[in-house]
Amino acid sequence: MEEAKKILADLGSEFPSLTRTMTRSNVSKGFWMFFPRSFCKLHLPANDATIILEDEAGKEYETNFLVDRSGLSAGWRRFSLDHELKEDDVLVFALVKPCKFKVYIVRVVYTPERYAAGSLLDLKDSIQKSSSRGRRARTAQ
């Protein structure tokens, strides 16, 4: 997070910006990127719009901004997968034009403790899914 703070400081107040720590819904399954409503109301279009995400290499990705959901849908999945985003990575979004973000990625550093904790959470999710499937199968018999 310190690196993300440095990026924000380097950007100064020239561009409206925010950070987002990646969660499971940002990087797998649903692939949604939500922004704070207050940021959206101040800086993003009042209607659904195409928002461009530009990575640090200059590659651009079109995404759909849904004003009612305060977030990005179509196109976000491709950005997330292309950049191999992981839970706990931190992204800095700098609004460089009315509908264009420059995106800086700060990678999470996995320590053995963090890796073990993540593995335990994945195991817990797997057990819960298997358990609920088993209950449904027994109920259907």
DAJO-V477409 format. One record per residue. N is the residue number from 1. OMEGA is omega in whole degrees, -180 to 180 (999 if undefined). Layout:
{{N,OMEGA} {N,OMEGA}}
//
This chain:
{{1,179} {2,179} {3,178} {4,178} {5,179} {6,178} {7,178} {8,180} {9,179} {10,178} {11,-179} {12,-178} {13,-179} {14,-178} {15,171} {16,-177} {17,178} {18,176} {19,175} {20,174} {21,-174} {22,176} {23,-179} {24,-178} {25,177} {26,-169} {27,177} {28,178} {29,-173} {30,-179} {31,175} {32,173} {33,180} {34,174} {35,176} {36,-179} {37,-179} {38,177} {39,-179} {40,-178} {41,-178} {42,-166} {43,-175} {44,-177} {45,179} {46,179} {47,175} {48,-176} {49,172} {50,177} {51,178} {52,172} {53,178} {54,180} {55,-176} {56,178} {57,180} {58,178} {59,-177} {60,179} {61,174} {62,176} {63,176} {64,174} {65,178} {66,-173} {67,-179} {68,-179} {69,-180} {70,-178} {71,-179} {72,177} {73,-176} {74,-179} {75,179} {76,-179} {77,-179} {78,179} {79,-179} {80,-179} {81,-180} {82,-178} {83,178} {84,-180} {85,180} {86,173} {87,179} {88,169} {89,179} {90,177} {91,174} {92,179} {93,176} {94,-178} {95,-174} {96,174} {97,-177} {98,-180} {99,-179} {100,176} {101,164} {102,-175} {103,177} {104,-177} {105,175} {106,-175} {107,174} {108,176} {109,-178} {110,172} {111,177} {112,-180} {113,-179} {114,179} {115,-180} {116,180} {117,178} {118,179} {119,178} {120,178} {121,178} {122,179} {123,179} {124,178} {125,-179} {126,179} {127,-180} {128,180} {129,179} {130,-179} {131,-179} {132,176} {133,179} {134,178} {135,180} {136,-180} {137,179} {138,180} {139,-177} {140,-176} {141,999}}
//
